[in-house]
Amino acid sequence: MNRGHLLARQLGGSGTDRRNLVTLYRTANSPEMSTQEQKIADSIAAGNTVYYSSVPVWGSDSNPIPLGVTLTAYTSTGARIVNQTIWNRP
């Protein structure tokens, strides 16, 4: 299990603020989540303004581990960077 950042460290997210962390299986965190986060970081590095959302997908029970995380990122011109749910599977 990994501490998954809702806002990636390379995008300015904190690794110590619990509000920014969810429990993810290793493969969900890397390479799946980190690949999408890198696309966002690359777009910012290219000079784009990016609108970003990262929302945990919770199950119907009281399990503290999310089923996944939905990432959405668009440039200010409306170009889609990411619009995907990363499912949290072992």
C-alpha positions, 0 to 999 in steps of 0.5 A: 500500500502507498500514500497516494497524493490527491494533488501530486507532489510535483504539482505542489501537493503536500505529502504530510497533509492528511487531507491530501492523502489516500491509501492506494495499492502500489500499481494504482499509485505508480505507474497509473496515477503518476503517469497521468500526473506527469501529463499534467505537469508537462502541460504546466511546464509548457506554459498552460494554465490547468484546471485540476480535480482529483476526487476519491471514489468511495464505496458504500461501506465504511472502508477507509480505502477508496475504490479509485480516484477520478482525475480531471485536468483541462487547459484554460482553452478547454483542451483535455489533459486527463479525464480518467478514473484510476481504479484502486486494485492490487 
